[in-house]
C-alpha cells in the first residue's frame, strides 16, 4: 500500500492531468500483478505485444495469468 500512496503524492504535482492518469493506470496494473503473483514486467510486455498485434485488444493481468498456466 505504501508505494501506491507515495506514487500518488509524487504524481500529484504532475505537469498534466493525462500524465497523472497514465501513472495511476500503471500503478493499478502493477499492483494487480503483484496481488495475482504475476511478474509485472512479463505481463506488461505481453500486454504491449497483444496491443501491437491486435489493435483494440487489451490483455489484463488476470487474463495473462490464465494464459500462462
PQR file of N, CA, C, O and H, with PARSE charges and radii, in Angstrom:
ATOM      1  N   UNK A   1       0.820  -1.191   0.000 -0.4000 1.5000
ATOM      2  CA  UNK A   1       0.000   0.000   0.000 -0.0000 2.0000
ATOM      3  C   UNK A   1       0.870   1.263   0.000  0.5500 1.7000
ATOM      4  O   UNK A   1       0.541   2.250  -0.657 -0.5500 1.4000
ATOM      5  N   UNK A   2       1.955   1.221   0.726 -0.4000 1.5000
ATOM      6  CA  UNK A   2       2.799   2.411   0.832 -0.0000 2.0000
ATOM      7  C   UNK A   2       3.328   2.894  -0.522  0.5500 1.7000
ATOM      8  O   UNK A   2       3.294   4.099  -0.771 -0.5500 1.4000
ATOM      9  H   UNK A   2       2.222   0.419   1.259  0.4000 1.0000
ATOM     10  N   UNK A   3       3.822   2.006  -1.421 -0.4000 1.5000
ATOM     11  CA  UNK A   3       4.305   2.508  -2.709 -0.0000 2.0000
ATOM     12  C   UNK A   3       3.228   3.246  -3.501  0.5500 1.7000
ATOM     13  O   UNK A   3       3.521   4.239  -4.167 -0.5500 1.4000
ATOM     14  H   UNK A   3       3.850   1.027  -1.218  0.4000 1.0000
ATOM     15  N   UNK A   4       1.997   2.774  -3.435 -0.4000 1.5000
ATOM     16  CA  UNK A   4       0.918   3.450  -4.167 -0.0000 2.0000
ATOM     17  C   UNK A   4       0.660   4.838  -3.601  0.5500 1.7000
ATOM     18  O   UNK A   4       0.430   5.787  -4.350 -0.5500 1.4000
ATOM     19  H   UNK A   4       1.758   1.968  -2.894  0.4000 1.0000
ATOM     20  N   UNK A   5       0.697   4.955  -2.289 -0.4000 1.5000
ATOM     21  CA  UNK A   5       0.462   6.262  -1.653 -0.0000 2.0000
ATOM     22  C   UNK A   5       1.600   7.220  -1.991  0.5500 1.7000
ATOM     23  O   UNK A   5       1.359   8.385  -2.309 -0.5500 1.4000
ATOM     24  H   UNK A   5       0.883   4.184  -1.680  0.4000 1.0000
ATOM     25  N   UNK A   6       2.833   6.737  -1.924 -0.4000 1.5000
ATOM     26  CA  UNK A   6       3.971   7.587  -2.272 -0.0000 2.0000
ATOM     27  C   UNK A   6       3.911   7.999  -3.739  0.5500 1.7000
ATOM     28  O   UNK A   6       4.189   9.151  -4.074 -0.5500 1.4000
ATOM     29  H   UNK A   6       3.029   5.791  -1.666  0.4000 1.0000
ATOM     30  N   UNK A   7       3.558   7.081  -4.593 -0.4000 1.5000
ATOM     31  CA  UNK A   7       3.429   7.396  -6.014 -0.0000 2.0000
ATOM     32  C   UNK A   7       2.358   8.438  -6.253  0.5500 1.7000
ATOM     33  O   UNK A   7       2.547   9.358  -7.048 -0.5500 1.4000
ATOM     34  H   UNK A   7       3.333   6.146  -4.321  0.4000 1.0000
ATOM     35  N   UNK A   8       1.243   8.301  -5.577 -0.4000 1.5000
ATOM     36  CA  UNK A   8       0.157   9.267  -5.733 -0.0000 2.0000
ATOM     37  C   UNK A   8       0.629  10.652  -5.295  0.5500 1.7000
ATOM     38  O   UNK A   8       0.337  11.650  -5.954 -0.5500 1.4000
ATOM     39  H   UNK A   8       1.089   7.553  -4.931  0.4000 1.0000
ATOM     40  N   UNK A   9       1.361  10.708  -4.178 -0.4000 1.5000
ATOM     41  CA  UNK A   9       1.882  12.000  -3.722 -0.0000 2.0000
ATOM     42  C   UNK A   9       2.880  12.573  -4.724  0.5500 1.7000
ATOM     43  O   UNK A   9       2.857  13.771  -5.007 -0.5500 1.4000
ATOM     44  H   UNK A   9       1.599   9.897  -3.643  0.4000 1.0000
ATOM     45  N   UNK A  10       3.744  11.735  -5.255 -0.4000 1.5000
ATOM     46  CA  UNK A  10       4.744  12.203  -6.217 -0.0000 2.0000
ATOM     47  C   UNK A  10       4.096  12.709  -7.503  0.5500 1.7000
ATOM     48  O   UNK A  10       4.566  13.686  -8.087 -0.5500 1.4000
ATOM     49  H   UNK A  10       3.762  10.762  -5.025  0.4000 1.0000
ATOM     50  N   UNK A  11       3.038  12.065  -7.943 -0.4000 1.5000
ATOM     51  CA  UNK A  11       2.405  12.439  -9.207 -0.0000 2.0000
ATOM     52  C   UNK A  11       1.360  13.523  -9.040  0.5500 1.7000
ATOM     53  O   UNK A  11       0.809  14.014 -10.025 -0.5500 1.4000
ATOM     54  H   UNK A  11       2.656  11.272  -7.469  0.4000 1.0000
ATOM     55  N   UNK A  12       1.083  13.901  -7.800 -0.4000 1.5000
ATOM     56  CA  UNK A  12       0.114  14.964  -7.557 -0.0000 2.0000
ATOM     57  C   UNK A  12       0.571  16.250  -8.235  0.5500 1.7000
ATOM     58  O   UNK A  12      -0.259  17.021  -8.716 -0.5500 1.4000
ATOM     59  H   UNK A  12       1.531  13.502  -7.000  0.4000 1.0000
ATOM     60  N   UNK A  13       1.859  16.488  -8.279 -0.4000 1.5000
ATOM     61  CA  UNK A  13       2.394  17.686  -8.917 -0.0000 2.0000
ATOM     62  C   UNK A  13       2.756  17.465 -10.371  0.5500 1.7000
ATOM     63  O   UNK A  13       3.544  18.228 -10.931 -0.5500 1.4000
ATOM     64  H   UNK A  13       2.533  15.861  -7.888  0.4000 1.0000
ATOM     65  N   UNK A  14       2.199  16.441 -10.994 -0.4000 1.5000
ATOM     66  CA  UNK A  14       2.499  16.137 -12.387 -0.0000 2.0000
ATOM     67  C   UNK A  14       2.139  17.322 -13.281  0.5500 1.7000
ATOM     68  O   UNK A  14       1.262  18.116 -12.942 -0.5500 1.4000
ATOM     69  H   UNK A  14       1.559  15.822 -10.539  0.4000 1.0000
ATOM     70  N   UNK A  15       2.806  17.437 -14.400 -0.4000 1.5000
ATOM     71  CA  UNK A  15       2.605  18.599 -15.270 -0.0000 2.0000
ATOM     72  C   UNK A  15       1.313  18.534 -16.072  0.5500 1.7000
ATOM     73  O   UNK A  15       0.851  19.553 -16.585 -0.5500 1.4000
ATOM     74  H   UNK A  15       3.519  16.792 -14.675  0.4000 1.0000
ATOM     75  N   UNK A  16       0.732  17.358 -16.184 -0.4000 1.5000
ATOM     76  CA  UNK A  16      -0.521  17.271 -16.937 -0.0000 2.0000
ATOM     77  C   UNK A  16      -1.465  16.274 -16.273  0.5500 1.7000
ATOM     78  O   UNK A  16      -1.041  15.361 -15.564 -0.5500 1.4000
ATOM     79  H   UNK A  16       1.107  16.530 -15.767  0.4000 1.0000
ATOM     80  N   UNK A  17      -2.728  16.472 -16.519 -0.4000 1.5000
ATOM     81  CA  UNK A  17      -3.728  15.554 -15.981 -0.0000 2.0000
ATOM     82  C   UNK A  17      -3.561  14.180 -16.632  0.5500 1.7000
ATOM     83  O   UNK A  17      -3.689  13.154 -15.965 -0.5500 1.4000
ATOM     84  H   UNK A  17      -3.073  17.214 -17.095  0.4000 1.0000
ATOM     85  N   UNK A  18      -3.276  14.163 -17.924 -0.4000 1.5000
ATOM     86  CA  UNK A  18      -3.110  12.895 -18.644 -0.0000 2.0000
ATOM     87  C   UNK A  18      -1.930  12.103 -18.079  0.5500 1.7000
ATOM     88  O   UNK A  18      -2.019  10.884 -17.932 -0.5500 1.4000
ATOM     89  H   UNK A  18      -3.172  14.997 -18.466  0.4000 1.0000
ATOM     90  N   UNK A  19      -0.833  12.780 -17.762 -0.4000 1.5000
ATOM     91  CA  UNK A  19       0.324  12.109 -17.176 -0.0000 2.0000
ATOM     92  C   UNK A  19      -0.015  11.457 -15.849  0.5500 1.7000
ATOM     93  O   UNK A  19       0.444  10.355 -15.550 -0.5500 1.4000
ATOM     94  H   UNK A  19      -0.761  13.770 -17.882  0.4000 1.0000
ATOM     95  N   UNK A  20      -0.820  12.146 -15.057 -0.4000 1.5000
ATOM     96  CA  UNK A  20      -1.253  11.603 -13.779 -0.0000 2.0000
ATOM     97  C   UNK A  20      -2.145  10.383 -13.983  0.5500 1.7000
ATOM     98  O   UNK A  20      -2.036   9.401 -13.249 -0.5500 1.4000
ATOM     99  H   UNK A  20      -1.193  13.042 -15.300  0.4000 1.0000
ATOM    100  N   UNK A  21      -3.028  10.445 -14.982 -0.4000 1.5000
ATOM    101  CA  UNK A  21      -3.918   9.318 -15.271 -0.0000 2.0000
ATOM    102  C   UNK A  21      -3.136   8.095 -15.733  0.5500 1.7000
ATOM    103  O   UNK A  21      -3.441   6.972 -15.332 -0.5500 1.4000
ATOM    104  H   UNK A  21      -3.116  11.243 -15.579  0.4000 1.0000
ATOM    105  N   UNK A  22      -2.132   8.310 -16.574 -0.4000 1.5000
ATOM    106  CA  UNK A  22      -1.306   7.199 -17.061 -0.0000 2.0000
ATOM    107  C   UNK A  22      -0.527   6.572 -15.904  0.5500 1.7000
ATOM    108  O   UNK A  22      -0.435   5.348 -15.809 -0.5500 1.4000
ATOM    109  H   UNK A  22      -1.884   9.222 -16.900  0.4000 1.0000
ATOM    110  N   UNK A  23       0.032   7.400 -15.029 -0.4000 1.5000
ATOM    111  CA  UNK A  23       0.759   6.881 -13.870 -0.0000 2.0000
ATOM    112  C   UNK A  23      -0.167   6.054 -12.989  0.5500 1.7000
ATOM    113  O   UNK A  23       0.222   4.987 -12.513 -0.5500 1.4000
ATOM    114  H   UNK A  23      -0.042   8.394 -15.106  0.4000 1.0000
ATOM    115  N   UNK A  24      -1.389   6.533 -12.768 -0.4000 1.5000
ATOM    116  CA  UNK A  24      -2.363   5.793 -11.958 -0.0000 2.0000
ATOM    117  C   UNK A  24      -2.703   4.459 -12.597  0.5500 1.7000
ATOM    118  O   UNK A  24      -2.854   3.454 -11.902 -0.5500 1.4000
ATOM    119  H   UNK A  24      -1.705   7.399 -13.155  0.4000 1.0000
ATOM    120  N   UNK A  25      -2.824   4.444 -13.916 -0.4000 1.5000
ATOM    121  CA  UNK A  25      -3.123   3.209 -14.638 -0.0000 2.0000
ATOM    122  C   UNK A  25      -2.013   2.179 -14.425  0.5500 1.7000
ATOM    123  O   UNK A  25      -2.286   1.011 -14.151 -0.5500 1.4000
ATOM    124  H   UNK A  25      -2.701   5.260 -14.480  0.4000 1.0000
ATOM    125  N   UNK A  26      -0.762   2.622 -14.554 -0.4000 1.5000
ATOM    126  CA  UNK A  26       0.350   1.692 -14.380 -0.0000 2.0000
ATOM    127  C   UNK A  26       0.472   1.215 -12.937  0.5500 1.7000
ATOM    128  O   UNK A  26       0.786   0.048 -12.701 -0.5500 1.4000
ATOM    129  H   UNK A  26      -0.541   3.571 -14.777  0.4000 1.0000
ATOM    130  N   UNK A  27       0.231   2.095 -11.973 -0.4000 1.5000
ATOM    131  CA  UNK A  27       0.239   1.669 -10.568 -0.0000 2.0000
ATOM    132  C   UNK A  27      -0.819   0.600 -10.334  0.5500 1.7000
ATOM    133  O   UNK A  27      -0.575  -0.375  -9.623 -0.5500 1.4000
ATOM    134  H   UNK A  27      -0.024   3.042 -12.165  0.4000 1.0000
ATOM    135  N   UNK A  28      -1.992   0.782 -10.929 -0.4000 1.5000
ATOM    136  CA  UNK A  28      -3.066  -0.204 -10.766 -0.0000 2.0000
ATOM    137  C   UNK A  28      -2.696  -1.542 -11.398  0.5500 1.7000
ATOM    138  O   UNK A  28      -2.893  -2.597 -10.795 -0.5500 1.4000
ATOM    139  H   UNK A  28      -2.191   1.574 -11.506  0.4000 1.0000
ATOM    140  N   UNK A  29      -2.158  -1.490 -12.618 -0.4000 1.5000
ATOM    141  CA  UNK A  29      -1.774  -2.738 -13.295 -0.0000 2.0000
ATOM    142  C   UNK A  29      -0.678  -3.481 -12.531  0.5500 1.7000
ATOM    143  O   UNK A  29      -0.758  -4.695 -12.346 -0.5500 1.4000
ATOM    144  H   UNK A  29      -1.998  -0.633 -13.108  0.4000 1.0000
ATOM    145  N   UNK A  30       0.332  -2.756 -12.095 -0.4000 1.5000
ATOM    146  CA  UNK A  30       1.434  -3.391 -11.371 -0.0000 2.0000
ATOM    147  C   UNK A  30       0.956  -3.926 -10.024  0.5500 1.7000
ATOM    148  O   UNK A  30       1.359  -5.012  -9.608 -0.5500 1.4000
ATOM    149  H   UNK A  30       0.397  -1.770 -12.245  0.4000 1.0000
ATOM    150  N   UNK A  31       0.109  -3.177  -9.353 -0.4000 1.5000
ATOM    151  CA  UNK A  31      -0.447  -3.649  -8.083 -0.0000 2.0000
ATOM    152  C   UNK A  31      -1.280  -4.909  -8.255  0.5500 1.7000
ATOM    153  O   UNK A  31      -1.216  -5.819  -7.428 -0.5500 1.4000
ATOM    154  H   UNK A  31      -0.218  -2.295  -9.691  0.4000 1.0000
ATOM    155  N   UNK A  32      -2.061  -4.963  -9.328 -0.4000 1.5000
ATOM    156  CA  UNK A  32      -2.868  -6.156  -9.607 -0.0000 2.0000
ATOM    157  C   UNK A  32      -1.975  -7.349  -9.914  0.5500 1.7000
ATOM    158  O   UNK A  32      -2.249  -8.462  -9.465 -0.5500 1.4000
ATOM    159  H   UNK A  32      -2.113  -4.224 -10.000  0.4000 1.0000
ATOM    160  N   UNK A  33      -0.912  -7.125 -10.675 -0.4000 1.5000
ATOM    161  CA  UNK A  33       0.037  -8.206 -10.968 -0.0000 2.0000
ATOM    162  C   UNK A  33       0.625  -8.770  -9.674  0.5500 1.7000
ATOM    163  O   UNK A  33       0.726  -9.985  -9.506 -0.5500 1.4000
ATOM    164  H   UNK A  33      -0.690  -6.221 -11.040  0.4000 1.0000
ATOM    165  N   UNK A  34       1.002  -7.894  -8.785 -0.4000 1.5000
ATOM    166  CA  UNK A  34       1.588  -8.342  -7.516 -0.0000 2.0000
ATOM    167  C   UNK A  34       0.577  -9.135  -6.695  0.5500 1.7000
ATOM    168  O   UNK A  34       0.930 -10.143  -6.081 -0.5500 1.4000
ATOM    169  H   UNK A  34       0.920  -6.907  -8.922  0.4000 1.0000
ATOM    170  N   UNK A  35      -0.677  -8.687  -6.681 -0.4000 1.5000
ATOM    171  CA  UNK A  35      -1.712  -9.405  -5.928 -0.0000 2.0000
ATOM    172  C   UNK A  35      -1.952 -10.795  -6.509  0.5500 1.7000
ATOM    173  O   UNK A  35      -2.245 -11.737  -5.773 -0.5500 1.4000
ATOM    174  H   UNK A  35      -0.963  -7.868  -7.179  0.4000 1.0000
ATOM    175  N   UNK A  36      -1.826 -10.923  -7.841 -0.4000 1.5000
ATOM    176  CA  UNK A  36      -2.058 -12.206  -8.504 -0.0000 2.0000
ATOM    177  C   UNK A  36      -0.791 -13.062  -8.571  0.5500 1.7000
ATOM    178  O   UNK A  36      -0.815 -14.158  -9.132 -0.5500 1.4000
ATOM    179  H   UNK A  36      -1.587 -10.157  -8.439  0.4000 1.0000
ATOM    180  N   UNK A  37       0.311 -12.570  -8.004 -0.4000 1.5000
ATOM    181  CA  UNK A  37       1.600 -13.261  -8.041 -0.0000 2.0000
ATOM    182  C   UNK A  37       2.061 -13.490  -9.480  0.5500 1.7000
ATOM    183  O   UNK A  37       2.474 -14.586  -9.858 -0.5500 1.4000
ATOM    184  H   UNK A  37       0.330 -11.680  -7.548  0.4000 1.0000
ATOM    185  N   UNK A  38       1.975 -12.421 -10.262 -0.4000 1.5000
ATOM    186  CA  UNK A  38       2.393 -12.424 -11.668 -0.0000 2.0000
ATOM    187  C   UNK A  38       3.540 -11.432 -11.796  0.5500 1.7000
ATOM    188  O   UNK A  38       3.515 -10.369 -11.175 -0.5500 1.4000
ATOM    189  H   UNK A  38       1.640 -11.531  -9.954  0.4000 1.0000
ATOM    190  N   UNK A  39       4.543 -11.769 -12.595 -0.4000 1.5000
ATOM    191  CA  UNK A  39       5.661 -10.863 -12.831 -0.0000 2.0000
ATOM    192  C   UNK A  39       5.150  -9.651 -13.628  0.5500 1.7000
ATOM    193  O   UNK A  39       4.726  -9.811 -14.772 -0.5500 1.4000
ATOM    194  H   UNK A  39       4.563 -12.632 -13.100  0.4000 1.0000
ATOM    195  N   UNK A  40       5.184  -8.442 -13.043 -0.4000 1.5000
ATOM    196  CA  UNK A  40       4.659  -7.267 -13.738 -0.0000 2.0000
ATOM    197  C   UNK A  40       5.359  -6.985 -15.073  0.5500 1.7000
ATOM    198  O   UNK A  40       4.703  -6.592 -16.037 -0.5500 1.4000
ATOM    199  H   UNK A  40       5.528  -8.312 -12.114  0.4000 1.0000
ATOM    200  N   UNK A  41       6.675  -7.181 -15.140 -0.4000 1.5000
ATOM    201  CA  UNK A  41       7.402  -6.906 -16.383 -0.0000 2.0000
ATOM    202  C   UNK A  41       6.940  -7.836 -17.498  0.5500 1.7000
ATOM    203  O   UNK A  41       6.724  -7.389 -18.625 -0.5500 1.4000
ATOM    204  H   UNK A  41       7.208  -7.500 -14.356  0.4000 1.0000
ATOM    205  N   UNK A  42       6.786  -9.119 -17.199 -0.4000 1.5000
ATOM    206  CA  UNK A  42       6.320 -10.080 -18.208 -0.0000 2.0000
ATOM    207  C   UNK A  42       4.902  -9.756 -18.653  0.5500 1.7000
ATOM    208  O   UNK A  42       4.588  -9.819 -19.842 -0.5500 1.4000
ATOM    209  H   UNK A  42       6.961  -9.482 -16.284  0.4000 1.0000
ATOM    210  N   UNK A  43       4.056  -9.414 -17.705 -0.4000 1.5000
ATOM    211  CA  UNK A  43       2.662  -9.111 -18.002 -0.0000 2.0000
ATOM    212  C   UNK A  43       2.549  -7.863 -18.887  0.5500 1.7000
ATOM    213  O   UNK A  43       1.803  -7.861 -19.867 -0.5500 1.4000
ATOM    214  H   UNK A  43       4.311  -9.363 -16.739  0.4000 1.0000
ATOM    215  N   UNK A  44       3.290  -6.802 -18.541 -0.4000 1.5000
ATOM    216  CA  UNK A  44       3.233  -5.579 -19.329 -0.0000 2.0000
ATOM    217  C   UNK A  44       3.799  -5.787 -20.733  0.5500 1.7000
ATOM    218  O   UNK A  44       3.287  -5.221 -21.698 -0.5500 1.4000
ATOM    219  H   UNK A  44       3.896  -6.804 -17.745  0.4000 1.0000
ATOM    220  N   UNK A  45       4.850  -6.593 -20.849 -0.4000 1.5000
ATOM    221  CA  UNK A  45       5.408  -6.894 -22.162 -0.0000 2.0000
ATOM    222  C   UNK A  45       4.405  -7.670 -23.009  0.5500 1.7000
ATOM    223  O   UNK A  45       4.237  -7.381 -24.194 -0.5500 1.4000
ATOM    224  H   UNK A  45       5.266  -7.053 -20.065  0.4000 1.0000
ATOM    225  N   UNK A  46       3.741  -8.648 -22.409 -0.4000 1.5000
ATOM    226  CA  UNK A  46       2.723  -9.415 -23.128 -0.0000 2.0000
ATOM    227  C   UNK A  46       1.556  -8.519 -23.529  0.5500 1.7000
ATOM    228  O   UNK A  46       1.029  -8.648 -24.634 -0.5500 1.4000
ATOM    229  H   UNK A  46       3.877  -8.883 -21.446  0.4000 1.0000
ATOM    230  N   UNK A  47       1.149  -7.615 -22.642 -0.4000 1.5000
ATOM    231  CA  UNK A  47       0.053  -6.697 -22.948 -0.0000 2.0000
ATOM    232  C   UNK A  47       0.428  -5.777 -24.107  0.5500 1.7000
ATOM    233  O   UNK A  47      -0.396  -5.494 -24.976 -0.5500 1.4000
ATOM    234  H   UNK A  47       1.577  -7.511 -21.744  0.4000 1.0000
ATOM    235  N   UNK A  48       1.672  -5.313 -24.113 -0.4000 1.5000
ATOM    236  CA  UNK A  48       2.153  -4.467 -25.204 -0.0000 2.0000
ATOM    237  C   UNK A  48       2.139  -5.229 -26.529  0.5500 1.7000
ATOM    238  O   UNK A  48       1.725  -4.690 -27.555 -0.5500 1.4000
ATOM    239  H   UNK A  48       2.342  -5.542 -23.407  0.4000 1.0000
ATOM    240  N   UNK A  49       2.587  -6.469 -26.506 -0.4000 1.5000
ATOM    241  CA  UNK A  49       2.617  -7.294 -27.709 -0.0000 2.0000
ATOM    242  C   UNK A  49       1.210  -7.514 -28.251  0.5500 1.7000
ATOM    243  O   UNK A  49       0.987  -7.406 -29.457 -0.5500 1.4000
ATOM    244  H   UNK A  49       2.924  -6.907 -25.672  0.4000 1.0000
ATOM    245  N   UNK A  50       0.265  -7.819 -27.377 -0.4000 1.5000
ATOM    246  CA  UNK A  50      -1.125  -8.023 -27.801 -0.0000 2.0000
ATOM    247  C   UNK A  50      -1.689  -6.740 -28.398  0.5500 1.7000
ATOM    248  O   UNK A  50      -2.370  -6.778 -29.422 -0.5500 1.4000
ATOM    249  H   UNK A  50       0.446  -7.907 -26.397  0.4000 1.0000
ATOM    250  N   UNK A  51      -1.411  -5.610 -27.767 -0.4000 1.5000
ATOM    251  CA  UNK A  51      -1.925  -4.333 -28.258 -0.0000 2.0000
ATOM    252  C   UNK A  51      -1.370  -3.990 -29.635  0.5500 1.7000
ATOM    253  O   UNK A  51      -2.078  -3.431 -30.473 -0.5500 1.4000
ATOM    254  H   UNK A  51      -0.858  -5.579 -26.935  0.4000 1.0000
ATOM    255  N   UNK A  52      -0.109  -4.322 -29.867 -0.4000 1.5000
ATOM    256  CA  UNK A  52       0.509  -4.034 -31.168 -0.0000 2.0000
ATOM    257  C   UNK A  52      -0.037  -4.966 -32.238  0.5500 1.7000
ATOM    258  O   UNK A  52      -0.339  -4.526 -33.347 -0.5500 1.4000
ATOM    259  H   UNK A  52       0.466  -4.775 -29.187  0.4000 1.0000
ATOM    260  N   UNK A  53      -0.167  -6.246 -31.918 -0.4000 1.5000
ATOM    261  CA  UNK A  53      -0.609  -7.236 -32.899 -0.0000 2.0000
ATOM    262  C   UNK A  53      -2.100  -7.160 -33.202  0.5500 1.7000
ATOM    263  O   UNK A  53      -2.519  -7.408 -34.333 -0.5500 1.4000
ATOM    264  H   UNK A  53       0.078  -6.603 -31.017  0.4000 1.0000
ATOM    265  N   UNK A  54      -2.899  -6.821 -32.203 -0.4000 1.5000
ATOM    266  CA  UNK A  54      -4.352  -6.797 -32.359 -0.0000 2.0000
ATOM    267  C   UNK A  54      -4.875  -5.445 -31.900  0.5500 1.7000
ATOM    268  O   UNK A  54      -5.137  -5.239 -30.715 -0.5500 1.4000
ATOM    269  H   UNK A  54      -2.559  -6.620 -31.284  0.4000 1.0000
ATOM    270  N   UNK A  55      -5.022  -4.545 -32.826 -0.4000 1.5000
ATOM    271  CA  UNK A  55      -5.475  -3.205 -32.482 -0.0000 2.0000
ATOM    272  C   UNK A  55      -6.799  -3.248 -31.720  0.5500 1.7000
ATOM    273  O   UNK A  55      -7.768  -3.863 -32.164 -0.5500 1.4000
ATOM    274  H   UNK A  55      -4.809  -4.712 -33.789  0.4000 1.0000
ATOM    275  N   UNK A  56      -6.820  -2.590 -30.576 -0.4000 1.5000
ATOM    276  CA  UNK A  56      -8.037  -2.551 -29.773 -0.0000 2.0000
ATOM    277  C   UNK A  56      -8.134  -3.643 -28.732  0.5500 1.7000
ATOM    278  O   UNK A  56      -9.008  -3.581 -27.867 -0.5500 1.4000
ATOM    279  H   UNK A  56      -6.033  -2.090 -30.215  0.4000 1.0000
ATOM    280  N   UNK A  57      -7.269  -4.640 -28.782 -0.4000 1.5000
ATOM    281  CA  UNK A  57      -7.281  -5.727 -27.802 -0.0000 2.0000
ATOM    282  C   UNK A  57      -6.511  -5.303 -26.554  0.5500 1.7000
ATOM    283  O   UNK A  57      -5.533  -4.559 -26.631 -0.5500 1.4000
ATOM    284  H   UNK A  57      -6.559  -4.690 -29.485  0.4000 1.0000
ATOM    285  N   UNK A  58      -6.970  -5.788 -25.416 -0.4000 1.5000
ATOM    286  CA  UNK A  58      -6.324  -5.486 -24.138 -0.0000 2.0000
ATOM    287  C   UNK A  58      -6.089  -6.788 -23.390  0.5500 1.7000
ATOM    288  O   UNK A  58      -6.970  -7.646 -23.335 -0.5500 1.4000
ATOM    289  H   UNK A  58      -7.765  -6.393 -25.355  0.4000 1.0000
ATOM    290  N   UNK A  59      -4.910  -6.935 -22.817 -0.4000 1.5000
ATOM    291  CA  UNK A  59      -4.587  -8.104 -22.003 -0.0000 2.0000
ATOM    292  C   UNK A  59      -4.423  -7.649 -20.563  0.5500 1.7000
ATOM    293  O   UNK A  59      -3.495  -6.906 -20.241 -0.5500 1.4000
ATOM    294  H   UNK A  59      -4.194  -6.238 -22.861  0.4000 1.0000
ATOM    295  N   UNK A  60      -5.322  -8.094 -19.700 -0.4000 1.5000
ATOM    296  CA  UNK A  60      -5.282  -7.717 -18.294 -0.0000 2.0000
ATOM    297  C   UNK A  60      -4.525  -8.773 -17.494  0.5500 1.7000
ATOM    298  O   UNK A  60      -4.386  -9.909 -17.946 -0.5500 1.4000
ATOM    299  H   UNK A  60      -6.076  -8.697 -19.962  0.4000 1.0000
ATOM    300  N   UNK A  61      -4.033  -8.406 -16.305 -0.4000 1.5000
ATOM    301  CA  UNK A  61      -3.218  -9.344 -15.528 -0.0000 2.0000
ATOM    302  C   UNK A  61      -3.889 -10.689 -15.246  0.5500 1.7000
ATOM    303  O   UNK A  61      -3.220 -11.721 -15.305 -0.5500 1.4000
ATOM    304  H   UNK A  61      -4.146  -7.482 -15.938  0.4000 1.0000
ATOM    305  N   UNK A  62      -5.183 -10.710 -14.942 -0.4000 1.5000
ATOM    306  CA  UNK A  62      -5.829 -11.993 -14.660 -0.0000 2.0000
ATOM    307  C   UNK A  62      -5.915 -12.858 -15.916  0.5500 1.7000
ATOM    308  O   UNK A  62      -5.865 -14.084 -15.818 -0.5500 1.4000
ATOM    309  H   UNK A  62      -5.726  -9.872 -14.894  0.4000 1.0000
ATOM    310  N   UNK A  63      -6.044 -12.247 -17.087 -0.4000 1.5000
ATOM    311  CA  UNK A  63      -6.040 -12.998 -18.342 -0.0000 2.0000
ATOM    312  C   UNK A  63      -4.640 -13.534 -18.642  0.5500 1.7000
ATOM    313  O   UNK A  63      -4.489 -14.657 -19.124 -0.5500 1.4000
ATOM    314  H   UNK A  63      -6.086 -11.251 -17.167  0.4000 1.0000
ATOM    315  N   UNK A  64      -3.622 -12.728 -18.355 -0.4000 1.5000
ATOM    316  CA  UNK A  64      -2.242 -13.147 -18.543 -0.0000 2.0000
ATOM    317  C   UNK A  64      -1.937 -14.368 -17.680  0.5500 1.7000
ATOM    318  O   UNK A  64      -1.307 -15.322 -18.137 -0.5500 1.4000
ATOM    319  H   UNK A  64      -3.744 -11.817 -17.963  0.4000 1.0000
ATOM    320  N   UNK A  65      -2.387 -14.328 -16.433 -0.4000 1.5000
ATOM    321  CA  UNK A  65      -2.149 -15.449 -15.521 -0.0000 2.0000
ATOM    322  C   UNK A  65      -2.840 -16.710 -16.029  0.5500 1.7000
ATOM    323  O   UNK A  65      -2.268 -17.798 -15.966 -0.5500 1.4000
ATOM    324  H   UNK A  65      -2.899 -13.553 -16.062  0.4000 1.0000
ATOM    325  N   UNK A  66      -4.069 -16.571 -16.532 -0.4000 1.5000
ATOM    326  CA  UNK A  66      -4.823 -17.714 -17.034 -0.0000 2.0000
ATOM    327  C   UNK A  66      -4.125 -18.323 -18.260  0.5500 1.7000
ATOM    328  O   UNK A  66      -4.059 -19.545 -18.388 -0.5500 1.4000
ATOM    329  H   UNK A  66      -4.534 -15.688 -16.582  0.4000 1.0000
ATOM    330  N   UNK A  67      -3.604 -17.474 -19.162 -0.4000 1.5000
ATOM    331  CA  UNK A  67      -2.929 -17.954 -20.369 -0.0000 2.0000
ATOM    332  C   UNK A  67      -1.600 -18.614 -20.049  0.5500 1.7000
ATOM    333  O   UNK A  67      -1.175 -19.535 -20.747 -0.5500 1.4000
ATOM    334  H   UNK A  67      -3.658 -16.481 -19.058  0.4000 1.0000
ATOM    335  N   UNK A  68      -0.944 -18.148 -18.999 -0.4000 1.5000
ATOM    336  CA  UNK A  68       0.382 -18.632 -18.675 -0.0000 2.0000
ATOM    337  C   UNK A  68       0.383 -20.049 -18.072  0.5500 1.7000
ATOM    338  O   UNK A  68       1.423 -20.707 -18.045 -0.5500 1.4000
ATOM    339  H   UNK A  68      -1.290 -17.400 -18.432  0.4000 1.0000
ATOM    340  N   UNK A  69      -0.756 -20.508 -17.599 -0.4000 1.5000
ATOM    341  CA  UNK A  69      -0.833 -21.836 -16.967 -0.0000 2.0000
ATOM    342  C   UNK A  69      -0.380 -22.911 -17.868  0.5500 1.7000
ATOM    343  O   UNK A  69      -0.385 -24.081 -17.484 -0.5500 1.4000
ATOM    344  H   UNK A  69      -1.601 -19.973 -17.621  0.4000 1.0000
TER
END
